Amino acid sequence: MTDPQARLAELISRLRERGYRLTPQRMAVLKVLASSERHPSVEQIYEQVRADFPTTSLATIYKTVTLLKQVGEVLELGFSDDSSRYDGHKPYPHPHLICIQCRDIVDPDIGTLGELRQEVAKSTGYRIVNHRLDFFGICPQCQEKEVQNSKRSFGGHYSAVSAGSPDAAAGPAELNTVDQKPPA
C-alpha cells in the first residue's frame, strides 16, 4: 500500500514538472485520489471535493482526472455500462477484486503478475502493451449480509446449503448468481 502523503507529493511533483497549475480544486482531487483505496468514480470524487469547494463543477473533476490519465498518474477501470472508476494509488496495470453486489474494488497483494505477462508474451509472440486482470465475486461484507438474510428468510434456521457452502448443493445464496453480471 502506498503512503497517501507520499503519493500526493508524487502527484504534485509530476504535475509541477509538466507545468500544470495546482488550483485548490485540483489539489482537492489529487488528495482524494492519493488517499482513496476504494477506486472512486468521478461522481464520488466530485462529492468529496464539493464538501470543501461547493462551487466546484463536475467538469472540473472530469478535466483533472483526464489530465491525470494523460500523464499516466491514474489508472482508469472502465466497465461495460460506460462507468469508470479510478485508481490514484497504483496508476499501472494490476489485478482487482470486484464485488458483483456492492461494486467495491480491492487491490489484492499478488506478486507474480510480471511473470504471467512475460509468459503470455513468450508463448504467443505478442508484444504486450497493456493488460487488465479483474476477479469478480462477492466480498466478505456482502457474504455476511447474505448469511443474515438467509437466517431471517428461514426463521433463524441456517445450514451449509443456505450459506452457499462450496460442498453443498446450490442454496438460496447461490440461486441468483446465474443472472448477475459483473459491474459494468
C-alpha positions as CSV (number, residue, x, y, z in Angstrom):
1,M,0.0,0.0,0.0
2,T,1.3,3.4,-1.0
3,D,1.5,6.0,1.7
4,P,-1.2,8.6,0.8
5,Q,1.1,11.6,1.7
6,A,3.9,10.3,-0.4
7,R,1.6,9.6,-3.3
8,L,0.1,13.1,-3.0
9,A,3.6,14.6,-3.1
10,E,4.4,12.5,-6.1
11,L,1.3,13.6,-8.0
12,I,2.0,17.3,-7.2
13,S,5.6,16.9,-8.3
14,R,4.6,15.2,-11.6
15,L,2.1,18.0,-12.4
16,R,4.6,20.8,-11.5
17,E,7.3,19.2,-13.6
18,R,4.9,19.4,-16.6
19,G,4.0,23.0,-15.8
20,Y,0.4,22.4,-14.8
21,R,-1.3,24.8,-12.4
22,L,-2.2,23.4,-9.0
23,T,-5.5,25.2,-8.2
24,P,-7.2,24.5,-4.8
25,Q,-9.8,22.3,-6.6
26,R,-7.2,20.4,-8.5
27,M,-5.3,19.8,-5.2
28,A,-8.5,18.5,-3.6
29,V,-8.9,16.0,-6.5
30,L,-5.3,14.9,-6.0
31,K,-5.9,14.4,-2.3
32,V,-9.0,12.3,-2.9
33,L,-7.2,10.1,-5.4
34,A,-4.0,9.8,-3.3
35,S,-5.9,8.8,-0.2
36,S,-8.6,6.6,-1.6
37,E,-8.3,2.8,-1.6
38,R,-11.8,2.4,-3.0
39,H,-11.2,3.3,-6.7
40,P,-13.8,6.2,-6.7
41,S,-15.8,7.3,-9.7
42,V,-15.7,10.9,-10.9
43,E,-19.0,11.4,-9.2
44,Q,-17.7,10.1,-5.9
45,I,-14.6,12.4,-6.2
46,Y,-16.9,15.3,-7.0
47,E,-19.0,14.7,-3.9
48,Q,-15.8,14.7,-1.7
49,V,-14.3,17.8,-3.3
50,R,-17.6,19.6,-3.2
51,A,-17.7,19.3,0.6
52,D,-14.7,21.7,0.8
53,F,-15.3,23.6,-2.5
54,P,-19.1,23.9,-3.0
55,T,-18.8,25.8,-6.3
56,T,-16.6,23.2,-8.0
57,S,-18.2,21.8,-11.1
58,L,-18.3,18.2,-12.2
59,A,-16.5,19.3,-15.4
60,T,-13.5,20.4,-13.3
61,I,-13.3,17.0,-11.8
62,Y,-13.5,15.3,-15.2
63,K,-10.8,17.6,-16.6
64,T,-8.5,16.9,-13.7
65,V,-9.0,13.1,-13.9
66,T,-8.5,13.2,-17.7
67,L,-5.2,15.2,-17.2
68,L,-4.0,12.7,-14.6
69,K,-4.8,9.8,-17.1
70,Q,-2.9,11.6,-19.9
71,V,0.2,11.9,-17.7
72,G,-0.1,8.3,-16.5
73,E,-0.8,9.1,-12.9
74,V,-4.2,7.5,-12.6
75,L,-5.5,4.1,-13.8
76,E,-9.0,4.1,-15.3
77,L,-11.1,1.0,-14.8
78,G,-13.8,1.2,-17.5
79,F,-16.8,-1.1,-17.3
80,S,-19.4,-2.1,-19.9
81,D,-22.1,0.2,-18.6
82,D,-19.8,3.1,-19.6
83,S,-19.0,3.8,-15.9
84,S,-15.4,4.2,-14.8
85,R,-13.6,4.1,-11.5
86,Y,-10.1,5.5,-10.9
87,D,-7.0,4.3,-9.1
88,G,-4.7,7.0,-8.0
89,H,-2.7,4.8,-5.7
90,K,-1.4,2.4,-8.3
91,P,-1.5,4.0,-11.8
92,Y,-0.2,0.9,-13.5
93,P,-1.9,-2.4,-14.5
94,H,-2.5,-4.7,-11.5
95,P,-5.3,-7.1,-10.5
96,H,-8.5,-6.1,-8.9
97,L,-11.2,-7.9,-6.9
98,I,-14.6,-6.5,-7.8
99,C,-17.7,-7.3,-5.8
100,I,-20.7,-8.0,-8.1
101,Q,-23.1,-6.9,-5.4
102,C,-21.8,-3.7,-3.8
103,R,-19.3,-2.9,-6.6
104,D,-16.4,-2.5,-4.1
105,I,-13.0,-2.8,-5.7
106,V,-9.9,-4.1,-3.9
107,D,-6.3,-4.4,-4.9
108,P,-5.1,-7.9,-3.8
109,D,-1.4,-8.4,-3.0
110,I,-0.3,-10.7,-5.8
111,G,3.4,-10.7,-6.7
112,T,3.6,-13.0,-9.7
113,L,1.8,-10.9,-12.4
114,G,5.0,-9.7,-14.0
115,E,5.9,-13.4,-14.7
116,L,2.5,-14.1,-16.1
117,R,2.8,-11.1,-18.5
118,Q,6.2,-12.4,-19.7
119,E,4.9,-15.9,-20.1
120,V,1.9,-14.8,-22.2
121,A,4.2,-12.7,-24.4
122,K,6.7,-15.5,-24.8
123,S,4.1,-18.3,-25.6
124,T,2.1,-16.2,-28.0
125,G,4.7,-14.0,-29.7
126,Y,2.6,-10.9,-28.7
127,R,4.3,-7.7,-27.6
128,I,2.1,-7.0,-24.6
129,V,1.4,-3.2,-24.3
130,N,-1.1,-3.3,-21.5
131,H,-3.2,-5.8,-19.6
132,R,-6.1,-5.9,-17.1
133,L,-6.9,-8.7,-14.7
134,D,-10.1,-8.5,-12.7
135,F,-11.6,-11.1,-10.5
136,F,-15.4,-10.8,-9.9
137,G,-17.0,-12.2,-6.8
138,I,-18.9,-11.4,-3.6
139,C,-17.0,-9.5,-0.9
140,P,-17.0,-10.7,2.7
141,Q,-19.4,-7.9,3.8
142,C,-21.9,-8.9,1.1
143,Q,-21.5,-12.6,2.0
144,E,-22.3,-11.8,5.6
145,K,-25.4,-9.9,4.5
146,E,-26.4,-13.0,2.6
147,V,-26.0,-15.1,5.7
148,Q,-28.0,-12.7,7.8
149,N,-30.8,-12.5,5.1
150,S,-30.8,-16.3,4.8
151,K,-31.2,-16.6,8.6
152,R,-34.2,-14.2,8.5
153,S,-35.7,-15.9,5.5
154,F,-35.5,-19.4,7.1
155,G,-36.8,-18.3,10.5
156,G,-33.4,-18.5,12.1
157,H,-32.6,-21.9,10.7
158,Y,-29.4,-21.9,8.9
159,S,-27.4,-24.6,7.2
160,A,-24.4,-25.0,4.9
161,V,-26.8,-25.1,1.9
162,S,-28.3,-21.7,2.8
163,A,-24.8,-20.3,3.3
164,G,-23.8,-21.3,-0.2
165,S,-21.1,-23.7,1.1
166,P,-18.9,-25.0,-1.7
167,D,-19.5,-28.6,-0.6
168,A,-23.3,-28.2,-0.5
169,A,-25.9,-28.1,-3.3
170,A,-26.8,-24.7,-4.6
171,G,-28.6,-23.0,-1.8
172,P,-30.6,-19.7,-1.7
173,A,-27.5,-17.6,-1.5
174,E,-26.3,-19.0,-4.9
175,L,-29.6,-19.2,-6.8
176,N,-29.4,-15.7,-8.2
177,T,-25.7,-15.7,-9.3
178,V,-26.6,-17.0,-12.8
179,D,-28.4,-13.8,-13.7
180,Q,-25.9,-11.5,-12.1
181,K,-23.4,-9.7,-14.3
182,P,-20.1,-8.2,-13.2
183,P,-20.4,-4.4,-12.6
184,A,-20.0,-2.6,-15.8
